[in-house]
Amino acid sequence: MFEVVLSRDAARSLDRQALQTRRRILAAIEKLAAYPQKGKKLHGELEGLYTLRVGGMRVVYEVDSGSKAVVVHAVGPRGDVYKN
């Protein structure tokens, strides 16, 4: 089982979401503890990161196998989440 850690930016983005959306995203993030490679691998500048689709939202995260951690870097709409 992996530990899931939210970055400060990801936590802020999550707090700004509507309650129902926040619940769906949190449920998906919790599942990453058991299945960290569930998402799609990203390429190019974002190589080494994964993305998980939750409706129209995306969760961008990194898997650190050494420390058994999943670090969530960004949460947001598809059009915005990959820009930073």
HURAUR-V996321 format. One record per residue. OMEGA is omega in radians with two decimals (* if undefined). Layout:
BEGIN
OMEGA + OMEGA
END
This chain:
BEGIN
3.13 + 3.03 + 3.12 + -3.11 + 3.08 + 3.02 + 3.13 + 3.14 + 3.13 + 3.13 + 3.11 + 3.13 + 3.13 + 3.13 + -3.12 + -3.10 + 3.05 + -3.05 + -3.11 + 3.12 + 3.13 + 3.13 + 3.14 + -3.14 + 3.13 + 3.10 + 3.13 + 3.14 + 3.12 + 3.12 + 3.12 + 3.12 + -3.14 + -3.08 + -3.03 + 3.14 + -3.11 + -3.09 + -3.13 + 3.10 + 3.09 + -3.08 + 3.10 + -3.11 + -3.10 + -3.14 + -3.10 + 3.11 + 3.09 + 3.02 + 3.12 + -3.12 + 3.06 + -3.03 + 3.11 + -3.10 + 3.08 + 3.05 + 3.13 + -3.05 + -3.12 + 3.10 + 3.09 + -3.08 + -3.13 + -3.13 + 3.14 + -3.13 + 2.99 + -3.11 + 3.12 + -3.08 + -3.06 + 3.05 + 3.12 + 3.11 + -3.08 + -3.07 + -3.04 + -2.92 + -3.09 + -3.06 + -3.09 + *
END
